């Protein structure tokens, strides 16, 4: 007789040559209530936060819609988001009030809600004063998950050039503690699909399914027909990884194909492939409830000539400033939105319960300035994707009145069920708020 429920935190465990192995399962029907709206024990489906950042601006006249509300029209630079339009909210009219060295001050404010701290005599010697807001969110949402938070990226030249510690991380554990993104899909794969409780990795292990055979045989008789199919598909995909290690793949709560060593080349990666691999790995981490918070630094403002795939010969920062090749910058913004769209689309196309992963998540995507040519921090380009389990509205363009962008953060964390009274530092030149954005709330 089938059991009526199964614990969400069930793993298929075993050992190969004495080494522990654990394979996470998807959210099966047997784990959920009859409506697919919560776990069988009454626990709600998990809510999740993602922070997605890119460097050096947009072109405001080609990026921001002229219409507000639900009837906004896609602009040139937002056109790549057409397929996910109904699941995003485009924000304008929210500013960074605290002055200082761009790009350092605004990126510090967006991450932490407080201005930077000068750390030396150099023009760009600076650091954060406090931890970034994702740290506190992860502490609240990530209880019981193997990874409280994941930090990934696509590209970084890795050379600080005297730019201080605020430059190459979206997340900071505190002063002098930047959390640099993992740029290697291989390393991230090994972290996610080894036994997180022991730190064991799967690299090179060809006996994963044999190792968990006993657990598998014990589990299958407890499952209904649909769940059996899902688990068998999951394990078939793991076998495919063992048999075909050279081709990335995906699927429902299955370890994607481990990227081959050296691909993409981290010193000059295929920016499309690299982004897609990270998107797939993060999606699987959400599906298997391995983490509930991530930061994704696509690229920064000082990175070297990274857009080689369409002919850029100068750094993004230099292109976006002054006269520069603004046509090329326009291309980079469109390309960046294409990459963001892949993450949003992947989450919205992955079922969870009676909805999808994006519905139970919220993604905040932003750049640290609105226009590099002027170092403007008015009209900060911010996109919100996902409904945070129904707490947020999507599908419209909302324009603020020059208020601090800290209202966005407070809105998101409250939508995730965190009772923060405020965000920012009182008296920090206006980047402090006790108010959320009511127009975003469902």
DRENLOZA-907752 format. One record per residue (C-alpha): residue number from 1; x, y, z negated. Coordinates in nm, 4 decimals. Layout:
REM DRENLOZA-907752
{i=NUM, c1=X, c2=Y, c3=Z}
...
***
This chain:
REM DRENLOZA-907752
{i=1, c1=0.0000, c2=0.0000, c3=0.0000}
{i=2, c1=0.1367, c2=0.3406, c3=0.0986}
{i=3, c1=0.2256, c2=0.5873, c3=-0.1747}
{i=4, c1=0.0155, c2=0.9034, c3=-0.1619}
{i=5, c1=0.3074, c2=1.1438, c3=-0.1850}
{i=6, c1=0.6813, c2=1.1771, c3=-0.1475}
{i=7, c1=0.9120, c2=1.4241, c3=-0.3176}
{i=8, c1=1.0224, c2=1.7071, c3=-0.0881}
{i=9, c1=1.3791, c2=1.6750, c3=-0.2084}
{i=10, c1=1.4081, c2=1.3156, c3=-0.0820}
{i=11, c1=1.7348, c2=1.2210, c3=0.0865}
{i=12, c1=1.8371, c2=0.9006, c3=0.2562}
{i=13, c1=2.1548, c2=0.8134, c3=0.0704}
{i=14, c1=2.4286, c2=0.5600, c3=0.1072}
{i=15, c1=2.8037, c2=0.5234, c3=0.1223}
{i=16, c1=3.0587, c2=0.4446, c3=0.3901}
{i=17, c1=3.3901, c2=0.3082, c3=0.2663}
{i=18, c1=3.2974, c2=0.4332, c3=-0.0788}
{i=19, c1=3.2226, c2=0.7861, c3=0.0468}
{i=20, c1=2.8731, c2=0.9254, c3=-0.0386}
{i=21, c1=2.6473, c2=1.0226, c3=0.2518}
{i=22, c1=2.3085, c2=1.1982, c3=0.2374}
{i=23, c1=2.0654, c2=1.2722, c3=0.5204}
{i=24, c1=1.7915, c2=1.5281, c3=0.4535}
{i=25, c1=1.4354, c2=1.4635, c3=0.5686}
{i=26, c1=1.1895, c2=1.7031, c3=0.7299}
{i=27, c1=0.8708, c2=1.8143, c3=0.5575}
{i=28, c1=0.6684, c2=1.5009, c3=0.6331}
{i=29, c1=0.2909, c2=1.4774, c3=0.6061}
{i=30, c1=0.3281, c2=1.2580, c3=0.2992}
{i=31, c1=0.5053, c2=1.5466, c3=0.1250}
{i=32, c1=0.2235, c2=1.7970, c3=0.1897}
{i=33, c1=-0.1319, c2=1.8515, c3=0.0717}
{i=34, c1=-0.4238, c2=1.7639, c3=0.2976}
{i=35, c1=-0.4244, c2=2.1082, c3=0.4578}
{i=36, c1=-0.0519, c2=2.1266, c3=0.5213}
{i=37, c1=-0.0357, c2=2.4535, c3=0.3272}
{i=38, c1=0.1676, c2=2.3355, c3=0.0273}
{i=39, c1=0.3580, c2=2.0387, c3=-0.1044}
{i=40, c1=0.1562, c2=1.7496, c3=-0.2418}
{i=41, c1=0.2466, c2=1.8473, c3=-0.5980}
{i=42, c1=0.1027, c2=2.1942, c3=-0.5457}
{i=43, c1=0.4330, c2=2.3737, c3=-0.4926}
{i=44, c1=0.4048, c2=2.6312, c3=-0.2127}
{i=45, c1=0.6019, c2=2.5923, c3=0.1061}
{i=46, c1=0.9362, c2=2.7698, c3=0.0673}
{i=47, c1=0.9775, c2=3.1321, c3=0.1647}
{i=48, c1=1.2978, c2=3.2470, c3=0.3263}
{i=49, c1=1.5016, c2=3.5574, c3=0.4058}
{i=50, c1=1.7399, c2=3.6160, c3=0.6932}
{i=51, c1=1.9538, c2=3.9262, c3=0.7465}
{i=52, c1=2.0786, c2=3.9712, c3=1.1042}
{i=53, c1=2.3222, c2=4.2515, c3=1.1859}
{i=54, c1=2.4846, c2=4.4002, c3=1.4925}
{i=55, c1=2.7221, c2=4.6926, c3=1.5316}
{i=56, c1=2.7378, c2=5.0328, c3=1.6938}
{i=57, c1=2.3964, c2=5.1547, c3=1.7816}
{i=58, c1=2.1164, c2=5.1569, c3=2.0300}
{i=59, c1=2.0090, c2=5.4268, c3=2.2729}
{i=60, c1=1.7126, c2=5.5750, c3=2.0953}
{i=61, c1=1.5402, c2=5.6949, c3=2.4131}
{i=62, c1=1.5683, c2=5.3459, c3=2.5645}
{i=63, c1=1.5085, c2=5.1495, c3=2.2458}
{i=64, c1=1.2257, c2=5.2973, c3=2.0398}
{i=65, c1=0.8672, c2=5.2682, c3=2.1726}
{i=66, c1=0.6762, c2=5.5905, c3=2.2211}
{i=67, c1=0.3511, c2=5.4293, c3=2.1080}
{i=68, c1=0.2818, c2=5.3269, c3=1.7493}
{i=69, c1=0.0470, c2=5.0571, c3=1.6289}
{i=70, c1=-0.0350, c2=4.7297, c3=1.7999}
{i=71, c1=-0.0419, c2=4.8701, c3=2.1538}
{i=72, c1=0.3243, c2=4.9611, c3=2.1702}
{i=73, c1=0.5042, c2=4.8923, c3=2.4963}
{i=74, c1=0.8367, c2=4.7183, c3=2.5295}
{i=75, c1=1.1217, c2=4.9536, c3=2.6121}
{i=76, c1=1.4257, c2=4.8689, c3=2.8228}
{i=77, c1=1.6356, c2=4.7672, c3=2.5246}
{i=78, c1=1.3552, c2=4.5784, c3=2.3495}
{i=79, c1=1.2411, c2=4.3955, c3=2.6631}
{i=80, c1=1.4244, c2=4.0715, c3=2.5693}
{i=81, c1=1.1857, c2=4.0403, c3=2.2718}
{i=82, c1=0.8784, c2=4.0058, c3=2.4949}
{i=83, c1=0.8112, c2=3.6414, c3=2.4059}
{i=84, c1=0.8227, c2=3.7112, c3=2.0314}
{i=85, c1=0.6475, c2=4.0491, c3=2.0429}
{i=86, c1=0.3476, c2=3.9347, c3=1.8387}
{i=87, c1=0.5713, c2=3.8117, c3=1.5559}
{i=88, c1=0.7886, c2=4.1194, c3=1.5051}
{i=89, c1=0.7475, c2=4.4701, c3=1.3682}
{i=90, c1=0.9605, c2=4.7463, c3=1.5159}
{i=91, c1=1.0416, c2=5.0244, c3=1.2692}
{i=92, c1=1.1461, c2=5.3815, c3=1.3377}
{i=93, c1=1.1507, c2=5.6964, c3=1.1284}
{i=94, c1=1.3452, c2=5.5413, c3=0.8395}
{i=95, c1=1.6813, c2=5.6986, c3=0.7599}
{i=96, c1=1.9952, c2=5.6604, c3=0.5537}
{i=97, c1=2.0057, c2=5.9774, c3=0.3448}
{i=98, c1=2.3461, c2=5.9415, c3=0.1797}
{i=99, c1=2.6184, c2=6.1105, c3=0.3798}
{i=100, c1=2.9691, c2=5.9769, c3=0.4200}
{i=101, c1=3.2013, c2=5.8121, c3=0.6639}
{i=102, c1=3.0097, c2=5.6470, c3=0.9417}
{i=103, c1=2.9918, c2=5.3584, c3=0.9926}
{i=104, c1=3.1039, c2=5.2691, c3=0.6419}
{i=105, c1=2.8528, c2=5.4583, c3=0.4341}
{i=106, c1=2.5362, c2=5.3480, c3=0.6141}
{i=107, c1=2.6394, c2=4.9827, c3=0.6281}
{i=108, c1=2.7131, c2=4.9923, c3=0.2553}
{i=109, c1=2.3796, c2=5.1567, c3=0.1793}
{i=110, c1=2.1833, c2=4.9082, c3=0.3915}
{i=111, c1=2.3532, c2=4.6133, c3=0.2243}
{i=112, c1=2.3531, c2=4.7288, c3=-0.1366}
{i=113, c1=2.1306, c2=5.0341, c3=-0.1769}
{i=114, c1=2.4253, c2=5.2322, c3=-0.3144}
{i=115, c1=2.6985, c2=5.4449, c3=-0.1624}
{i=116, c1=3.0487, c2=5.3094, c3=-0.1191}
{i=117, c1=3.3350, c2=5.3427, c3=-0.3625}
{i=118, c1=3.6646, c2=5.4923, c3=-0.2452}
{i=119, c1=3.9486, c2=5.2526, c3=-0.3219}
{i=120, c1=4.2620, c2=5.4265, c3=-0.1946}
{i=121, c1=4.4132, c2=5.7270, c3=-0.0198}
{i=122, c1=4.3347, c2=5.6121, c3=0.3333}
{i=123, c1=4.0451, c2=5.7638, c3=0.5243}
{i=124, c1=3.8659, c2=5.4300, c3=0.5370}
{i=125, c1=3.9693, c2=5.2795, c3=0.2040}
{i=126, c1=3.6310, c2=5.1900, c3=0.0597}
{i=127, c1=3.4323, c2=4.9060, c3=-0.0882}
{i=128, c1=3.0839, c2=4.8323, c3=-0.2198}
{i=129, c1=2.9932, c2=4.9243, c3=-0.5769}
{i=130, c1=2.7511, c2=4.6370, c3=-0.6375}
{i=131, c1=2.6477, c2=4.3093, c3=-0.4797}
{i=132, c1=2.4416, c2=4.3167, c3=-0.1616}
{i=133, c1=2.0677, c2=4.2611, c3=-0.1971}
{i=134, c1=2.0747, c2=3.9145, c3=-0.0362}
{i=135, c1=2.2710, c2=3.7852, c3=-0.3377}
{i=136, c1=1.9833, c2=3.8537, c3=-0.5769}
{i=137, c1=1.7266, c2=3.7214, c3=-0.3301}
{i=138, c1=1.9258, c2=3.4001, c3=-0.2890}
{i=139, c1=1.9475, c2=3.3578, c3=-0.6666}
{i=140, c1=1.5678, c2=3.3758, c3=-0.6839}
{i=141, c1=1.4691, c2=3.1759, c3=-0.3757}
{i=142, c1=1.7510, c2=2.9258, c3=-0.3530}
{i=143, c1=1.7046, c2=2.7438, c3=-0.6830}
{i=144, c1=1.7388, c2=2.3713, c3=-0.6226}
{i=145, c1=1.8583, c2=2.3949, c3=-0.2629}
{i=146, c1=2.2007, c2=2.2522, c3=-0.1726}
{i=147, c1=2.3156, c2=2.5952, c3=-0.0508}
{i=148, c1=2.1849, c2=2.9064, c3=-0.2202}
{i=149, c1=2.2858, c2=3.1084, c3=0.0872}
{i=150, c1=2.4629, c2=3.0688, c3=0.4216}
{i=151, c1=2.6676, c2=3.3411, c3=0.5898}
{i=152, c1=2.7473, c2=3.2976, c3=0.9581}
{i=153, c1=2.8519, c2=3.4999, c3=1.2588}
{i=154, c1=2.9298, c2=3.4899, c3=1.6269}
{i=155, c1=3.2385, c2=3.7053, c3=1.6692}
{i=156, c1=3.4965, c2=3.8999, c3=1.4718}
{i=157, c1=3.8442, c2=4.0001, c3=1.5833}
{i=158, c1=3.9605, c2=3.9405, c3=1.2270}
{i=159, c1=4.1865, c2=4.2471, c3=1.2152}
{i=160, c1=4.0971, c2=4.5020, c3=0.9519}
{i=161, c1=4.2922, c2=4.7941, c3=1.1000}
{i=162, c1=4.2664, c2=4.9823, c3=0.7709}
{i=163, c1=3.8874, c2=4.9772, c3=0.7826}
{i=164, c1=3.8260, c2=4.8786, c3=0.4214}
{i=165, c1=3.6166, c2=4.5957, c3=0.2804}
{i=166, c1=3.2764, c2=4.7183, c3=0.3970}
{i=167, c1=3.3537, c2=4.6363, c3=0.7591}
{i=168, c1=3.3296, c2=4.2666, c3=0.8393}
{i=169, c1=3.0727, c2=4.1178, c3=0.6050}
{i=170, c1=2.6978, c2=4.1526, c3=0.5708}
{i=171, c1=2.7123, c2=4.0045, c3=0.2236}
{i=172, c1=2.9154, c2=4.1017, c3=-0.0831}
{i=173, c1=2.9192, c2=3.9264, c3=-0.4189}
{i=174, c1=3.0396, c2=4.2546, c3=-0.5710}
{i=175, c1=3.3359, c2=4.4920, c3=-0.5484}
{i=176, c1=3.6374, c2=4.3339, c3=-0.3810}
{i=177, c1=3.4264, c2=4.0255, c3=-0.2983}
{i=178, c1=3.3167, c2=4.0391, c3=0.0648}
{i=179, c1=3.1639, c2=3.7151, c3=0.1876}
{i=180, c1=3.2931, c2=3.6821, c3=0.5399}
{i=181, c1=3.0728, c2=3.4959, c3=0.7876}
{i=182, c1=3.1569, c2=3.1447, c3=0.8962}
{i=183, c1=3.2413, c2=3.1730, c3=1.2653}
{i=184, c1=3.3032, c2=2.8054, c3=1.3353}
{i=185, c1=3.0014, c2=2.5907, c3=1.4270}
{i=186, c1=3.2146, c2=2.2847, c3=1.3495}
{i=187, c1=3.2740, c2=2.3927, c3=0.9913}
{i=188, c1=2.9097, c2=2.4876, c3=0.9402}
{i=189, c1=2.7980, c2=2.1524, c3=1.0812}
{i=190, c1=3.0177, c2=1.9659, c3=0.8363}
{i=191, c1=2.8891, c2=2.1696, c3=0.5441}
{i=192, c1=2.5249, c2=2.1081, c3=0.6300}
{i=193, c1=2.5257, c2=1.7436, c3=0.7213}
{i=194, c1=2.7624, c2=1.5952, c3=0.4705}
{i=195, c1=2.6543, c2=1.5193, c3=0.1164}
{i=196, c1=2.6194, c2=1.8703, c3=-0.0216}
{i=197, c1=2.6199, c2=1.7389, c3=-0.3776}
{i=198, c1=2.9724, c2=1.6031, c3=-0.3379}
{i=199, c1=3.1155, c2=1.8205, c3=-0.0646}
{i=200, c1=3.1623, c2=1.5166, c3=0.1595}
{i=201, c1=3.1624, c2=1.5874, c3=0.5325}
{i=202, c1=3.0472, c2=1.3698, c3=0.8211}
{i=203, c1=3.3309, c2=1.4539, c3=1.0571}
{i=204, c1=3.4520, c2=1.1393, c3=1.2282}
{i=205, c1=3.2149, c2=0.9045, c3=1.0421}
{i=206, c1=3.0452, c2=0.6588, c3=1.2808}
{i=207, c1=2.8571, c2=0.4541, c3=1.0198}
{i=208, c1=2.6101, c2=0.7101, c3=0.8835}
{i=209, c1=2.2956, c2=0.5174, c3=0.9745}
{i=210, c1=2.4392, c2=0.1870, c3=0.8569}
{i=211, c1=2.5272, c2=0.3517, c3=0.5273}
{i=212, c1=2.1684, c2=0.4653, c3=0.4647}
{i=213, c1=2.0039, c2=0.1504, c3=0.6059}
{i=214, c1=1.8836, c2=0.0332, c3=0.2657}
{i=215, c1=1.7161, c2=0.3638, c3=0.1820}
{i=216, c1=1.5604, c2=0.3755, c3=0.5283}
{i=217, c1=1.4109, c2=0.0278, c3=0.5010}
{i=218, c1=1.2680, c2=0.1130, c3=0.1599}
{i=219, c1=1.1145, c2=0.4390, c3=0.2820}
{i=220, c1=0.9416, c2=0.3383, c3=0.6063}
{i=221, c1=0.6719, c2=0.1122, c3=0.4517}
{i=222, c1=0.5581, c2=0.4089, c3=0.2402}
{i=223, c1=0.4882, c2=0.6294, c3=0.5429}
{i=224, c1=0.1907, c2=0.6755, c3=0.7700}
{i=225, c1=0.2218, c2=0.6237, c3=1.1442}
{i=226, c1=0.3012, c2=0.9876, c3=1.2289}
{i=227, c1=0.5653, c2=1.0181, c3=0.9565}
{i=228, c1=0.7281, c2=0.6909, c3=1.0629}
{i=229, c1=0.7642, c2=0.8265, c3=1.4143}
{i=230, c1=0.9178, c2=1.1492, c3=1.2849}
{i=231, c1=1.1703, c2=0.9690, c3=1.0666}
{i=232, c1=1.2601, c2=0.7235, c3=1.3413}
{i=233, c1=1.3076, c2=1.0124, c3=1.5853}
{i=234, c1=1.5229, c2=1.1820, c3=1.3259}
{i=235, c1=1.7453, c2=0.8766, c3=1.2817}
{i=236, c1=1.7598, c2=0.8126, c3=1.6563}
{i=237, c1=1.8928, c2=1.1651, c3=1.6933}
{i=238, c1=2.1585, c2=1.0999, c3=1.4304}
{i=239, c1=2.2626, c2=0.7900, c3=1.6261}
{i=240, c1=2.2829, c2=1.0050, c3=1.9376}
{i=241, c1=2.5216, c2=1.2320, c3=1.7519}
{i=242, c1=2.7437, c2=0.9358, c3=1.6725}
{i=243, c1=2.7297, c2=0.8138, c3=2.0329}
{i=244, c1=2.7523, c2=1.1464, c3=2.2156}
{i=245, c1=2.9621, c2=1.3854, c3=2.0110}
{i=246, c1=3.0302, c2=1.6257, c3=2.2936}
{i=247, c1=2.6823, c2=1.7661, c3=2.3658}
{i=248, c1=2.4903, c2=2.0002, c3=2.1354}
{i=249, c1=2.1328, c2=1.8932, c3=2.0665}
{i=250, c1=1.8511, c2=1.9776, c3=1.8300}
{i=251, c1=1.5243, c2=1.8457, c3=1.6945}
{i=252, c1=1.3110, c2=1.8127, c3=1.3873}
{i=253, c1=1.5231, c2=1.8106, c3=1.0760}
{i=254, c1=1.8036, c2=1.6299, c3=1.2494}
{i=255, c1=2.1689, c2=1.7094, c3=1.2441}
{i=256, c1=2.2361, c2=1.8847, c3=1.5746}
{i=257, c1=2.5171, c2=1.7413, c3=1.7788}
{i=258, c1=2.8427, c2=1.8368, c3=1.6130}
{i=259, c1=3.0130, c2=2.0875, c3=1.8436}
{i=260, c1=3.3430, c2=1.9581, c3=1.9781}
{i=261, c1=3.6580, c2=2.0963, c3=1.8196}
{i=262, c1=3.7733, c2=2.4080, c3=2.0006}
{i=263, c1=3.4334, c2=2.4840, c3=2.1552}
{i=264, c1=3.3556, c2=2.7601, c3=2.1480}
{i=265, c1=3.6996, c2=2.9155, c3=2.1255}
{i=266, c1=3.6759, c2=3.1412, c3=1.8202}
{i=267, c1=3.9336, c2=3.3813, c3=1.9601}
{i=268, c1=3.7249, c2=3.4353, c3=2.2735}
{i=269, c1=3.4026, c2=3.2398, c3=2.2363}
{i=270, c1=3.1228, c2=3.1912, c3=2.4822}
{i=271, c1=2.8950, c2=3.4426, c3=2.3123}
{i=272, c1=2.5777, c2=3.2771, c3=2.4384}
{i=273, c1=2.6776, c2=2.9231, c3=2.3403}
{i=274, c1=2.8177, c2=3.0348, c3=2.0063}
{i=275, c1=2.4964, c2=3.2178, c3=1.9190}
{i=276, c1=2.2801, c2=2.9235, c3=2.0243}
{i=277, c1=2.4800, c2=2.6799, c3=1.8112}
{i=278, c1=2.4487, c2=2.8998, c3=1.5049}
{i=279, c1=2.0757, c2=2.9463, c3=1.5677}
{i=280, c1=2.0288, c2=2.5695, c3=1.5909}
{i=281, c1=2.2278, c2=2.5007, c3=1.2766}
{i=282, c1=2.0460, c2=2.7664, c3=1.0727}
{i=283, c1=1.7099, c2=2.6400, c3=1.1940}
{i=284, c1=1.7993, c2=2.2894, c3=1.0834}
{i=285, c1=1.9118, c2=2.4238, c3=0.7473}
{i=286, c1=1.5650, c2=2.5789, c3=0.7036}
{i=287, c1=1.3805, c2=2.2721, c3=0.8327}
{i=288, c1=1.5598, c2=2.0438, c3=0.5862}
{i=289, c1=1.5337, c2=2.3042, c3=0.3061}
{i=290, c1=1.9096, c2=2.3088, c3=0.2673}
{i=291, c1=1.8992, c2=2.6851, c3=0.2166}
{i=292, c1=1.6416, c2=2.9642, c3=0.2054}
{i=293, c1=1.8630, c2=3.2676, c3=0.2661}
{i=294, c1=2.1160, c2=3.3503, c3=0.5350}
{i=295, c1=2.3090, c2=3.6429, c3=0.6750}
{i=296, c1=2.4006, c2=3.6422, c3=1.0432}
{i=297, c1=2.6603, c2=3.8956, c3=1.1550}
{i=298, c1=2.6358, c2=3.8796, c3=1.5313}
{i=299, c1=2.9125, c2=4.1361, c3=1.5847}
{i=300, c1=3.0416, c2=4.4504, c3=1.4220}
{i=301, c1=3.1343, c2=4.7983, c3=1.5319}
{i=302, c1=3.5129, c2=4.7676, c3=1.5438}
{i=303, c1=3.5403, c2=4.4318, c3=1.7142}
{i=304, c1=3.7752, c2=4.4104, c3=2.0120}
{i=305, c1=3.6460, c2=4.3964, c3=2.3722}
{i=306, c1=3.4017, c2=4.1141, c3=2.2964}
{i=307, c1=3.1552, c2=4.1611, c3=2.5799}
{i=308, c1=3.3902, c2=4.0144, c3=2.8388}
{i=309, c1=3.1120, c2=3.8004, c3=2.9803}
{i=310, c1=2.9720, c2=4.1036, c3=3.1618}
{i=311, c1=3.2858, c2=4.3008, c3=3.2241}
{i=312, c1=3.3464, c2=4.5233, c3=2.9205}
{i=313, c1=3.7137, c2=4.6145, c3=2.8911}
{i=314, c1=3.6951, c2=4.8287, c3=2.5777}
{i=315, c1=3.5727, c2=4.7647, c3=2.2258}
{i=316, c1=3.2061, c2=4.8085, c3=2.1498}
{i=317, c1=3.2926, c2=5.0896, c3=1.9095}
{i=318, c1=3.4908, c2=5.2849, c3=2.1662}
{i=319, c1=3.2300, c2=5.2303, c3=2.4361}
{i=320, c1=2.9510, c2=5.3607, c3=2.2174}
{i=321, c1=3.1305, c2=5.6787, c3=2.1056}
{i=322, c1=3.1836, c2=6.0016, c3=2.2855}
{i=323, c1=3.1303, c2=5.9956, c3=2.6601}
{i=324, c1=3.2208, c2=5.6328, c3=2.6937}
{i=325, c1=3.0624, c2=5.3908, c3=2.9343}
{i=326, c1=2.7065, c2=5.4320, c3=2.8158}
{i=327, c1=2.5721, c2=5.2098, c3=3.0926}
{i=328, c1=2.7869, c2=4.9324, c3=2.9492}
{i=329, c1=2.6617, c2=5.0065, c3=2.5974}
{i=330, c1=2.3076, c2=4.9818, c3=2.7291}
{i=331, c1=2.3943, c2=4.6340, c3=2.8590}
{i=332, c1=2.5367, c2=4.5332, c3=2.5219}
{i=333, c1=2.2155, c2=4.6324, c3=2.3410}
{i=334, c1=2.0030, c2=4.4327, c3=2.5842}
{i=335, c1=2.2382, c2=4.1358, c3=2.5470}
{i=336, c1=2.2232, c2=4.1621, c3=2.1671}
{i=337, c1=1.8432, c2=4.1669, c3=2.1678}
{i=338, c1=1.8492, c2=3.8567, c3=2.3894}
{i=339, c1=2.0523, c2=3.6774, c3=2.1238}
{i=340, c1=1.8243, c2=3.7930, c3=1.8423}
{i=341, c1=1.5216, c2=3.6751, c3=2.0384}
{i=342, c1=1.6642, c2=3.3225, c3=2.0476}
{i=343, c1=1.6664, c2=3.3015, c3=1.6684}
{i=344, c1=1.3136, c2=3.4372, c3=1.6326}
{i=345, c1=1.1805, c2=3.2124, c3=1.9077}
{i=346, c1=1.3486, c2=2.9042, c3=1.7613}
{i=347, c1=1.1920, c2=2.9640, c3=1.4195}
{i=348, c1=0.8449, c2=3.0337, c3=1.5601}
{i=349, c1=0.8574, c2=2.7207, c3=1.7765}
{i=350, c1=0.9450, c2=2.4924, c3=1.4837}
{i=351, c1=0.6324, c2=2.3614, c3=1.3049}
{i=352, c1=0.6066, c2=2.3627, c3=0.9277}
{i=353, c1=0.2902, c2=2.2539, c3=0.7516}
{i=354, c1=-0.0041, c2=2.4205, c3=0.9224}
{i=355, c1=0.2136, c2=2.6970, c3=1.0706}
{i=356, c1=0.5808, c2=2.7396, c3=1.1582}
{i=357, c1=0.9159, c2=2.8298, c3=1.0046}
{i=358, c1=0.8920, c2=3.1947, c3=1.1061}
{i=359, c1=0.5559, c2=3.2367, c3=0.9330}
{i=360, c1=0.7145, c2=3.1306, c3=0.6046}
{i=361, c1=1.0220, c2=3.3499, c3=0.6573}
{i=362, c1=1.1148, c2=3.7108, c3=0.7076}
{i=363, c1=1.4131, c2=3.8257, c3=0.9123}
{i=364, c1=1.5522, c2=4.1787, c3=0.8834}
{i=365, c1=1.7638, c2=4.2780, c3=1.1847}
{i=366, c1=1.9485, c2=4.6079, c3=1.1896}
{i=367, c1=2.2477, c2=4.8076, c3=1.3076}
{i=368, c1=2.4434, c2=5.0370, c3=1.0787}
{i=369, c1=2.3882, c2=5.3530, c3=1.2865}
{i=370, c1=2.1189, c2=5.4533, c3=1.5295}
{i=371, c1=2.3531, c2=5.6077, c3=1.7873}
{i=372, c1=2.7285, c2=5.5728, c3=1.7880}
{i=373, c1=2.7774, c2=5.8834, c3=1.9997}
{i=374, c1=2.6549, c2=6.1038, c3=1.7169}
{i=375, c1=2.7027, c2=5.8694, c3=1.4189}
{i=376, c1=2.3362, c2=5.9365, c3=1.3524}
{i=377, c1=2.1707, c2=5.7583, c3=1.0626}
{i=378, c1=1.8245, c2=5.8908, c3=1.1408}
{i=379, c1=1.5821, c2=5.6467, c3=1.2961}
{i=380, c1=1.7754, c2=5.3413, c3=1.1834}
{i=381, c1=1.7050, c2=5.0555, c3=1.4269}
{i=382, c1=1.5327, c2=4.7916, c3=1.2133}
{i=383, c1=1.3252, c2=4.4967, c3=1.3313}
{i=384, c1=1.1265, c2=4.2731, c3=1.0984}
{i=385, c1=1.0315, c2=3.9235, c3=1.2166}
{i=386, c1=0.8063, c2=3.6780, c3=1.0345}
{i=387, c1=0.5186, c2=3.7037, c3=0.7918}
{i=388, c1=0.6772, c2=3.5908, c3=0.4615}
{i=389, c1=0.4031, c2=3.3334, c3=0.4133}
{i=390, c1=0.1256, c2=3.5753, c3=0.5086}
{i=391, c1=0.2363, c2=3.8726, c3=0.2996}
{i=392, c1=0.3454, c2=4.0819, c3=0.6005}
{i=393, c1=0.1792, c2=4.2033, c3=0.9175}
{i=394, c1=0.3531, c2=4.1693, c3=1.2522}
{i=395, c1=0.3011, c2=4.2694, c3=1.6138}
{i=396, c1=0.3217, c2=4.6471, c3=1.5916}
{i=397, c1=0.5496, c2=4.9523, c3=1.5897}
{i=398, c1=0.5454, c2=5.1505, c3=1.2679}
{i=399, c1=0.7006, c2=5.4962, c3=1.2482}
{i=400, c1=0.7943, c2=5.6429, c3=0.9117}
{i=401, c1=0.8367, c2=6.0088, c3=0.8253}
{i=402, c1=1.2085, c2=6.0285, c3=0.7656}
{i=403, c1=1.1920, c2=5.8330, c3=0.4411}
{i=404, c1=1.4773, c2=5.6251, c3=0.3099}
{i=405, c1=1.5240, c2=5.2852, c3=0.4728}
{i=406, c1=1.5420, c2=5.1373, c3=0.1239}
{i=407, c1=1.1641, c2=5.1153, c3=0.1438}
{i=408, c1=1.2102, c2=4.8368, c3=0.3967}
{i=409, c1=1.4146, c2=4.6273, c3=0.1550}
{i=410, c1=1.1672, c2=4.6749, c3=-0.1278}
{i=411, c1=0.8797, c2=4.5788, c3=0.1002}
{i=412, c1=1.0508, c2=4.2562, c3=0.2057}
{i=413, c1=1.1593, c2=4.1367, c3=-0.1375}
{i=414, c1=0.8146, c2=4.2053, c3=-0.2819}
{i=415, c1=0.6597, c2=4.0139, c3=0.0089}
{i=416, c1=0.8818, c2=3.7227, c3=-0.0932}
{i=417, c1=0.7302, c2=3.7334, c3=-0.4396}
{i=418, c1=1.0103, c2=3.9164, c3=-0.6202}
{i=419, c1=0.8865, c2=4.1845, c3=-0.8565}
{i=420, c1=1.1567, c2=4.4447, c3=-0.8020}
{i=421, c1=1.0569, c2=4.7825, c3=-0.9485}
{i=422, c1=1.2912, c2=4.9757, c3=-0.7190}
{i=423, c1=1.5777, c2=4.9539, c3=-0.4762}
{i=424, c1=1.8749, c2=5.1863, c3=-0.4450}
{i=425, c1=2.0416, c2=5.4053, c3=-0.7021}
{i=426, c1=1.8424, c2=5.6876, c3=-0.8539}
{i=427, c1=2.0042, c2=6.0184, c3=-0.7626}
{i=428, c1=2.2094, c2=5.8711, c3=-0.4764}
{i=429, c1=2.1192, c2=6.1492, c3=-0.2314}
{i=430, c1=1.7729, c2=6.0132, c3=-0.1621}
{i=431, c1=1.8435, c2=5.6452, c3=-0.0910}
{i=432, c1=1.6325, c2=5.5212, c3=-0.3783}
{i=433, c1=1.2705, c2=5.4174, c3=-0.3854}
{i=434, c1=1.0067, c2=5.2648, c3=-0.6042}
{i=435, c1=0.7657, c2=5.2403, c3=-0.3111}
{i=436, c1=0.7164, c2=4.9742, c3=-0.0473}
{i=437, c1=0.5691, c2=5.0362, c3=0.2991}
{i=438, c1=0.1985, c2=4.9689, c3=0.2708}
{i=439, c1=0.1485, c2=4.9581, c3=0.6485}
{i=440, c1=0.3661, c2=4.6453, c3=0.6666}
{i=441, c1=0.1785, c2=4.4577, c3=0.3964}
{i=442, c1=-0.1020, c2=4.2181, c3=0.4893}
***
